[in-house]
Amino acid sequence: MSARTMTHLQAGLSPETLEKAKVELKENPDTLHQDIQEVRDMIITRPDIGFLRTDDAFILRFLRARKFNHFEAFRLLAQYFEYRQQNLDMFKNLKATDPGIKQALKDGFPGVLSNLDRYGRKILVLFAANWDQSRYTFVDILRAILLSLEAMIEDPELQVNGFVLIIDWSNFTFKQASKLTPSMLRLAIEGLQDSFPARFGGIHFVNQPWYIHALYTVIRPFLKDKTRKRIFMHGNNLNSLHQLILPEILPSELGGMLPPYDMGTWARTLLEHAYDEESDYCPESYTLSVKDLEKDLSPKNMKRSQSVVEPGVLKRPEKVKSEEENMQPLLSLD
C-alpha cells in the first residue's frame, strides 16, 4: 500500500494493523471517505435522535466495529446516541472526577493491563469482589467502564484490534451477587454490546461460583450469538485461560508471571493529580432524575419518522408488571 493511498484517517496505524484492517475489516483507503459519507447520509432517517458527533474520525470507529457494513455501522451509531439519550442520568457528569466513578476506578473497575495480548488487544480486568457496595453503585461501575472505553477507543490501533475482558469472581459473595437485578445487567449489555464501537475478542470468567452461572443463564437471551461464542467460563482452571492469554502478561492473581495487579494503575492515568483528593460520596445520594435535560432530549418531544433502524431496538417496554419483576434481585437471600 503506497503512502499516497493511505488517508490521514489511518495515520495512527502500524503497517501490521493497516494490513489487518484491510483483511479482517475490509477497510479500503481508496473508499474510506465514501464509506464514512454513506453512514453520515443515513442520519436523516432518525430525526428522533440527537447525533452529537458526526466527524469522519468518529464515524470511522463505528465502521471498524462493524467491519465496514454501512447499515450495521449506522445502526450502532444510532444506538450509541439513543442509549445516551435514554439514560441521561448515567451520562451526566461522565468524568473521572465524578465521585461514584472515581471510587469505582480506584477499586480497579476497570483494571487495564500494561501489555497487549498477542493480537494487539487491550486487556481489561475486573476483580468482582472489590465492589464496595456501601460506596458506589453498579451503575457507577458501568459508567467507569464506559468512560474508560471512551478514552481507550481514541487509539486507532484499538479500534482495529479491540479488547479482551477478564472477570475474576474469586470471593464475590452471594450477598454482592444478590444486588444485581435483570434490569441492571441488561443496561450493561445494552451499553457494551449494542451501543459501543468496540470489538470484544473474548470475555473470560474465572473462579465463578454457581450463582454467577445462575446470573449468566438470565442474561444469556440478551446476548448476540457472536457475544455468546466469545464468553469463556474457565472456573478455577487457569490453564485454559493461559492457552488464550499468555501468563507472561498476566498478574499473579490470574496465575500469571507478573506481580499482583495494582488496582490504582488505570485510575491514576485517568485522574492524574485528582487521584489523591478525598471526596465524600454515598451511593444513596445518586439521583435518577435529570428532569431539565430530559425535557429537551426526551424522544417523546422529538418527531418520529420512518426509520432505517427500528426506533424500538433499545426501547424499554412501558412500565408493566414485568418492569417490577426486572427490578427484583435475581438471587434472593430469604
C-alpha positions in Angstrom: 0.0 0.0 0.0 1.6 3.3 -1.1 1.7 6.3 1.2 -0.3 8.1 -1.4 -3.4 5.9 -0.9 -3.2 6.0 2.9 -5.5 8.7 4.2 -4.9 10.9 7.2 -7.6 8.9 9.0 -5.3 5.9 9.0 -2.3 7.8 10.2 -2.2 6.2 13.7 -2.0 2.7 12.4 1.2 0.5 12.2 1.8 -1.4 8.9 0.6 -4.7 10.5 -2.6 -3.1 11.8 -3.2 -1.5 8.4 -3.0 -4.9 6.8 -5.3 -6.4 9.5 -7.8 -3.6 8.9 -7.8 -4.4 5.2 -8.0 -8.2 5.5 -10.3 -8.6 8.6 -12.4 -5.4 8.5 -12.5 -4.8 4.7 -11.1 -1.3 5.3 -10.1 0.3 2.0 -8.2 3.6 2.0 -9.5 4.4 -1.5 -13.1 4.4 -0.4 -12.8 5.4 3.2 -14.3 8.9 2.7 -17.1 7.5 0.7 -17.8 4.8 3.3 -18.0 7.5 6.0 -20.3 9.7 3.9 -22.7 6.8 3.3 -23.1 6.3 7.0 -23.5 10.0 7.6 -26.2 10.2 4.9 -28.4 7.8 6.9 -28.6 10.2 9.9 -31.6 12.0 8.5 -33.6 8.7 8.8 -33.5 9.2 12.6 -34.6 12.7 13.5 -35.7 11.4 16.9 -32.0 11.0 17.9 -29.6 13.8 18.6 -26.4 12.8 16.7 -24.0 14.9 18.8 -20.8 14.0 16.8 -20.6 13.2 13.2 -17.0 13.9 12.2 -15.0 11.5 10.0 -12.8 10.0 12.7 -15.8 9.4 14.9 -17.9 7.6 12.3 -14.9 5.6 11.3 -14.9 3.9 14.7 -18.4 2.5 14.0 -17.4 1.3 10.6 -14.4 -0.5 12.1 -16.6 -2.1 14.8 -19.0 -3.5 12.2 -16.5 -4.5 9.5 -17.5 -1.7 7.1 -21.0 -2.8 6.8 -22.6 0.6 6.3 -26.0 -0.3 7.6 -24.7 -2.1 10.7 -22.3 0.8 11.4 -25.1 3.3 11.2 -27.3 1.1 13.4 -24.5 1.1 16.0 -24.1 4.9 15.7 -27.8 5.4 16.2 -27.9 3.1 19.2 -24.8 4.8 20.7 -26.7 8.1 20.9 -30.1 6.6 21.6 -28.6 4.8 24.7 -27.2 8.1 25.9 -30.5 9.9 25.3 -32.5 7.2 27.2 -30.1 7.0 30.1 -29.3 10.7 30.6 -28.7 10.3 34.3 -25.8 7.9 33.6 -24.1 10.3 31.3 -24.5 13.4 33.3 -21.0 14.3 34.7 -19.4 11.3 33.0 -15.9 12.2 34.0 -13.2 10.5 36.2 -13.6 13.0 39.0 -17.3 12.2 39.4 -17.4 10.8 43.0 -19.0 7.4 42.1 -16.9 6.9 39.0 -13.8 7.9 40.9 -14.4 5.3 43.7 -15.1 2.6 41.1 -11.9 3.4 39.2 -9.8 3.4 42.4 -11.1 -0.1 43.2 -10.0 -1.3 39.7 -13.2 -1.0 37.8 -11.8 -1.5 35.2 -8.2 -2.6 35.6 -6.2 -2.2 32.4 -3.1 -4.3 31.9 0.0 -2.6 30.5 0.8 -5.3 27.9 -1.4 -6.1 24.9 -2.2 -9.7 24.0 -0.7 -11.5 21.0 -3.4 -10.0 18.7 -2.7 -6.4 19.9 -5.8 -6.3 22.0 -6.0 -4.3 25.2 -6.8 -6.4 28.3 -9.3 -5.2 30.8 -9.6 -7.0 34.2 -12.4 -6.8 36.7 -11.9 -8.2 40.2 -15.6 -8.5 41.1 -15.1 -8.9 44.9 -13.6 -5.4 45.0 -17.1 -3.9 44.6 -17.7 -1.9 47.8 -21.5 -1.6 47.6 -21.5 0.9 50.5 -19.5 3.4 48.5 -20.8 3.2 44.8 -23.4 1.5 42.8 -23.4 -1.0 39.9 -24.3 1.9 37.6 -21.1 3.8 38.8 -19.1 0.7 37.8 -20.7 0.7 34.4 -20.1 4.4 34.0 -16.4 4.0 34.9 -16.1 1.2 32.3 -17.8 3.2 29.6 -15.7 6.3 30.4 -12.5 4.2 30.2 -13.6 2.7 26.9 -14.2 6.2 25.5 -10.7 7.1 26.5 -9.1 4.0 25.0 -11.1 3.9 21.8 -9.4 7.2 20.8 -6.5 4.9 19.9 -7.0 3.8 16.3 -4.9 0.6 16.9 -7.5 -0.5 19.5 -10.4 0.4 17.1 -9.0 -2.3 14.8 -7.6 -4.8 17.3 -10.2 -4.4 20.1 -10.3 -5.6 23.7 -10.4 -8.6 25.9 -12.2 -8.7 29.2 -11.3 -10.9 32.2 -13.6 -11.1 35.1 -12.3 -12.7 38.2 -15.1 -13.8 40.5 -12.9 -15.0 43.4 -14.5 -14.1 46.8 -17.5 -12.4 45.1 -20.2 -13.2 47.7 -23.8 -14.3 47.3 -24.7 -11.1 49.1 -22.9 -9.0 46.5 -24.5 -11.0 43.7 -27.9 -10.6 45.1 -27.7 -6.8 44.4 -27.7 -7.4 40.7 -31.1 -7.1 39.1 -32.0 -8.2 35.5 -32.6 -4.5 34.5 -29.1 -3.6 35.7 -27.5 -6.4 33.8 -29.5 -5.5 30.7 -28.4 -1.9 31.0 -24.8 -3.1 30.9 -25.3 -5.4 28.0 -27.1 -2.7 26.0 -24.3 -0.2 26.8 -21.4 -2.5 25.9 -22.7 -5.0 23.3 -25.3 -2.9 21.4 -24.2 0.7 21.8 -20.4 1.0 21.9 -18.0 0.9 18.9 -15.5 -1.6 20.4 -14.6 -5.0 19.2 -14.5 -7.5 22.1 -12.4 -10.5 21.2 -13.1 -12.5 24.3 -14.8 -12.3 27.7 -13.2 -14.6 30.2 -14.9 -15.7 33.5 -12.5 -17.2 36.1 -13.3 -18.6 39.5 -17.0 -18.1 39.0 -19.3 -19.6 41.7 -22.6 -21.4 40.9 -24.6 -18.2 41.4 -22.7 -16.4 38.7 -23.7 -19.3 36.4 -27.3 -18.7 37.5 -27.0 -15.0 36.6 -25.5 -15.9 33.3 -28.5 -18.0 32.3 -30.7 -15.0 32.9 -28.7 -12.6 30.7 -27.9 -15.2 28.0 -31.1 -14.4 26.0 -29.9 -10.7 25.6 -26.6 -11.7 24.2 -25.9 -12.0 20.5 -24.7 -15.3 19.2 -21.4 -13.7 18.4 -21.0 -12.5 22.0 -22.0 -15.9 23.5 -19.3 -17.6 21.4 -16.8 -15.2 22.9 -17.6 -15.9 26.5 -15.3 -18.5 28.1 -16.1 -20.0 31.5 -12.8 -21.2 32.9 -13.8 -21.8 36.5 -10.7 -22.4 38.5 -8.8 -23.9 35.5 -6.4 -21.1 34.8 -4.5 -23.3 32.3 -7.4 -22.9 29.8 -7.2 -19.1 30.3 -3.4 -19.2 29.7 -3.9 -21.0 26.4 -5.6 -17.9 25.2 -3.8 -15.2 27.1 -0.1 -15.8 27.9 0.8 -16.0 31.6 3.8 -13.7 30.8 1.5 -10.7 30.5 -0.9 -11.6 33.4 -0.7 -10.6 37.1 -0.2 -13.3 39.7 -3.9 -13.3 40.7 -4.7 -14.7 37.3 -1.9 -17.3 37.6 0.4 -15.0 35.6 4.1 -14.3 35.9 3.7 -10.6 36.7 3.3 -9.1 40.2 -0.2 -8.7 41.7 -2.2 -6.0 39.8 -2.1 -2.6 41.4 -5.8 -1.5 41.3 -5.0 2.2 41.1 -2.9 1.9 37.9 -5.6 2.9 35.4 -7.3 5.3 37.9 -4.1 7.3 38.2 -3.8 7.5 34.4 -7.3 9.0 34.1 -7.4 11.1 37.3 -3.7 12.3 37.4 -3.4 14.8 40.2 -7.1 14.4 41.3 -6.4 10.8 42.3 -5.4 11.7 45.9 -8.1 14.3 46.6 -10.7 13.0 49.1 -14.4 13.0 48.2 -17.4 12.0 50.2 -19.9 10.1 48.3 -22.8 7.9 49.3 -24.5 5.8 46.6 -27.9 6.6 48.0 -27.4 10.3 47.0 -27.2 9.3 43.4 -30.3 10.6 41.8 -32.0 9.1 38.8 -33.9 12.2 37.6 -32.5 14.8 35.3 -35.8 16.5 34.5 -34.3 19.6 33.0 -32.3 17.7 30.4 -35.0 15.1 29.9 -37.5 17.7 28.7 -35.2 18.8 25.9 -34.0 15.4 24.8 -36.9 13.1 25.6 -37.8 11.1 22.5 -41.4 12.0 23.2 -40.6 15.6 22.3 -38.9 14.6 19.0 -40.7 13.9 15.8 -40.6 10.2 14.8 -40.0 9.2 11.2 -40.0 6.1 9.0 -36.6 4.9 10.0 -33.9 2.6 8.8 -33.3 1.4 12.3 -36.4 0.5 14.1 -36.7 3.0 16.9 -37.7 0.1 19.2 -34.3 -1.6 19.2 -33.3 -0.1 22.6 -36.7 0.9 23.8 -37.9 -0.4 27.1 -41.5 -1.5 27.3 -43.8 0.8 29.1 -44.0 0.3 32.9 -45.8 -3.0 33.3 -45.6 -5.9 35.7 -42.5 -7.2 34.0 -40.7 -4.0 34.8 -41.3 -4.5 38.5 -40.0 -8.1 38.2 -37.0 -6.7 36.4 -36.1 -4.6 39.5 -36.2 -7.6 41.8 -32.9 -9.2 42.8 -32.2 -12.3 40.8 -30.9 -14.1 43.9 -33.0 -13.7 47.0 -31.5 -14.0 50.4 -34.8 -15.1 52.0 
